[in-house]
Amino acid sequence: MEVKEIPVQLLKPFPINTRYERLNQFIKELAEDIKKHGIINPLIVVDNGNGYTIIDGHYRYLAAQYLGLESYHV
């Protein structure tokens, strides 16, 4: 497994993930945790030729967006 840093704007959620609607408070809490402790677990992504599709780490991705991060470890 290779770990590299990818700009957030190249990451796209897996299209059939339907859990986004009830996450607002959880994402804010996760974002605060990331702000305090940093990013502990990288996202799992696949290169789709136009960017990267997130396979695992959708909540962390949303928290990174909430925080305005420009890149994320994957």
CYANA upper distance limits for C-alpha pairs under 8 A (distance plus 0.5 A):
  3 VAL  CA     42 PRO  CA      8.32
  3 VAL  CA     73 HIS  CA      7.31
  3 VAL  CA     74 VAL  CA      6.03
  4 LYS  CA     73 HIS  CA      6.40
  4 LYS  CA     74 VAL  CA      6.14
  5 GLU  CA     71 SER  CA      6.82
  5 GLU  CA     72 TYR  CA      6.08
  5 GLU  CA     73 HIS  CA      5.13
  5 GLU  CA     74 VAL  CA      6.58
  6 ILE  CA     10 LEU  CA      7.58
  6 ILE  CA     11 LEU  CA      8.31
  6 ILE  CA     71 SER  CA      5.92
  6 ILE  CA     72 TYR  CA      6.26
  6 ILE  CA     73 HIS  CA      7.12
  6 ILE  CA     74 VAL  CA      7.48
  7 PRO  CA     11 LEU  CA      7.84
  7 PRO  CA     70 GLU  CA      6.26
  7 PRO  CA     71 SER  CA      4.61
  7 PRO  CA     72 TYR  CA      7.02
  8 VAL  CA     64 ALA  CA      8.48
  8 VAL  CA     65 GLN  CA      8.11
  8 VAL  CA     69 LEU  CA      7.67
  8 VAL  CA     70 GLU  CA      6.06
  8 VAL  CA     71 SER  CA      5.33
  8 VAL  CA     72 TYR  CA      6.73
  9 GLN  CA     70 GLU  CA      8.21
 10 LEU  CA     50 ASN  CA      8.07
 10 LEU  CA     51 GLY  CA      5.09
 10 LEU  CA     52 TYR  CA      6.47
 11 LEU  CA     51 GLY  CA      6.53
 11 LEU  CA     52 TYR  CA      5.38
 11 LEU  CA     53 THR  CA      6.42
 11 LEU  CA     54 ILE  CA      7.09
 12 LYS  CA     51 GLY  CA      7.90
 12 LYS  CA     52 TYR  CA      6.60
 12 LYS  CA     53 THR  CA      5.41
 12 LYS  CA     54 ILE  CA      6.50
 13 PRO  CA     17 ASN  CA      7.88
 13 PRO  CA     53 THR  CA      6.36
 13 PRO  CA     54 ILE  CA      5.61
 13 PRO  CA     55 ILE  CA      8.15
 13 PRO  CA     58 HIS  CA      7.00
 14 PHE  CA     53 THR  CA      6.30
 14 PHE  CA     54 ILE  CA      5.97
 14 PHE  CA     55 ILE  CA      6.69
 19 ARG  CA     23 LEU  CA      7.75
 23 LEU  CA     27 ILE  CA      6.32
 24 ASN  CA     28 LYS  CA      6.90
 25 GLN  CA     29 GLU  CA      6.83
 26 PHE  CA     30 LEU  CA      6.61
 27 ILE  CA     31 ALA  CA      6.46
 27 ILE  CA     59 TYR  CA      7.05
 27 ILE  CA     60 ARG  CA      8.37
 27 ILE  CA     62 LEU  CA      7.11
 27 ILE  CA     63 ALA  CA      5.80
 27 ILE  CA     66 TYR  CA      8.25
 28 LYS  CA     32 GLU  CA      6.79
 28 LYS  CA     63 ALA  CA      7.20
 28 LYS  CA     66 TYR  CA      7.85
 29 GLU  CA     33 ASP  CA      6.83
 30 LEU  CA     34 ILE  CA      6.70
 30 LEU  CA     59 TYR  CA      8.40
 30 LEU  CA     60 ARG  CA      7.83
 30 LEU  CA     63 ALA  CA      6.65
 31 ALA  CA     35 LYS  CA      6.58
 31 ALA  CA     60 ARG  CA      8.28
 31 ALA  CA     63 ALA  CA      5.12
 31 ALA  CA     64 ALA  CA      7.23
 31 ALA  CA     66 TYR  CA      7.34
 31 ALA  CA     67 LEU  CA      6.85
 32 GLU  CA     36 LYS  CA      6.73
 33 ASP  CA     37 HIS  CA      6.41
 33 ASP  CA     38 GLY  CA      7.92
 34 ILE  CA     38 GLY  CA      5.06
 34 ILE  CA     39 ILE  CA      6.11
 34 ILE  CA     63 ALA  CA      8.38
 35 LYS  CA     67 LEU  CA      8.39
 39 ILE  CA     73 HIS  CA      8.23
 42 PRO  CA     57 GLY  CA      8.02
 42 PRO  CA     72 TYR  CA      8.08
 42 PRO  CA     73 HIS  CA      5.58
 42 PRO  CA     74 VAL  CA      5.07
 43 LEU  CA     54 ILE  CA      7.46
 43 LEU  CA     55 ILE  CA      8.21
 43 LEU  CA     56 ASP  CA      6.35
 43 LEU  CA     57 GLY  CA      5.38
 43 LEU  CA     58 HIS  CA      8.37
 43 LEU  CA     60 ARG  CA      8.01
 43 LEU  CA     61 TYR  CA      8.13
 43 LEU  CA     72 TYR  CA      8.36
 43 LEU  CA     73 HIS  CA      7.07
 43 LEU  CA     74 VAL  CA      4.98
 44 ILE  CA     54 ILE  CA      6.54
 44 ILE  CA     55 ILE  CA      5.92
 44 ILE  CA     56 ASP  CA      5.39
 44 ILE  CA     57 GLY  CA      7.00
 44 ILE  CA     74 VAL  CA      6.37
 45 VAL  CA     52 TYR  CA      6.34
 45 VAL  CA     53 THR  CA      5.86
 45 VAL  CA     54 ILE  CA      4.93
 45 VAL  CA     55 ILE  CA      5.75
 45 VAL  CA     56 ASP  CA      7.47
 45 VAL  CA     74 VAL  CA      7.24
 46 VAL  CA     52 TYR  CA      5.86
 46 VAL  CA     53 THR  CA      5.85
 46 VAL  CA     54 ILE  CA      7.22
 46 VAL  CA     55 ILE  CA      7.64
 47 ASP  CA     51 GLY  CA      6.48
 47 ASP  CA     52 TYR  CA      4.97
 47 ASP  CA     53 THR  CA      6.98
 48 ASN  CA     52 TYR  CA      5.92
 48 ASN  CA     53 THR  CA      6.87
 54 ILE  CA     58 HIS  CA      7.20
 57 GLY  CA     61 TYR  CA      6.65
 58 HIS  CA     62 LEU  CA      6.76
 59 TYR  CA     63 ALA  CA      6.66
 60 ARG  CA     64 ALA  CA      6.58
 61 TYR  CA     65 GLN  CA      6.80
 62 LEU  CA     66 TYR  CA      6.64
 63 ALA  CA     67 LEU  CA      6.69
 64 ALA  CA     68 GLY  CA      6.63
 64 ALA  CA     69 LEU  CA      5.83
 64 ALA  CA     72 TYR  CA      8.03
 65 GLN  CA     69 LEU  CA      6.61
